[in-house]
Amino acid sequence: MSYLVATDGSTEGDEAVRYAARQAVAFYETLEIVHVLTPESELVDGTIVLPGEEAAVETGEDVLTNARSVAEAAVGDEPIDVETQLLTGRPATAVTDYADENPVDAIYVGHRGLTEEREQVVGSVAKSVVDKADVPVTVIR
């Protein structure tokens, strides 16, 4: 079993990674860190193309590398098993689908992400994850 944390590389995402890492170590769980790529697709000569795909993947991998470092720093000398995964699609759906398809015990998300929109307390992705998930979701503020 494992704990799943979704991050977009924001400060709030890093806080969720720190919290989830401490929980994973405390309960001897694997920490799975995911980042969702959300490029806009277009049809070119009958084939779906994702503009900037290589750059998006590279940026996503950088987000995951940073998140792994954040998780390891959060637990100090404690051993932690960390796995990372790039997902694609709508963030809330991609995260909850991944949790449904894998042995995930809990999901952790930041209360807001990188978008400019500010909602009162919780961002739209966090709200959607809470609504769609079949496992407990912790929203980190």
Secondary structure, DSSP 8 states (H G I E B T S, - for coil): -EEEEE--SSHHHHHHHHHHHHHHHHTT-EEEEEEEE----EEETTEEE-TTHHHHHHHHHHHHHHHHHHHHHHTTTS---EEEEEEESSHHHHHHHHHHHTTEEEEEEES--S-S---SSS-HHHHHHHHH-SS-EEEE-
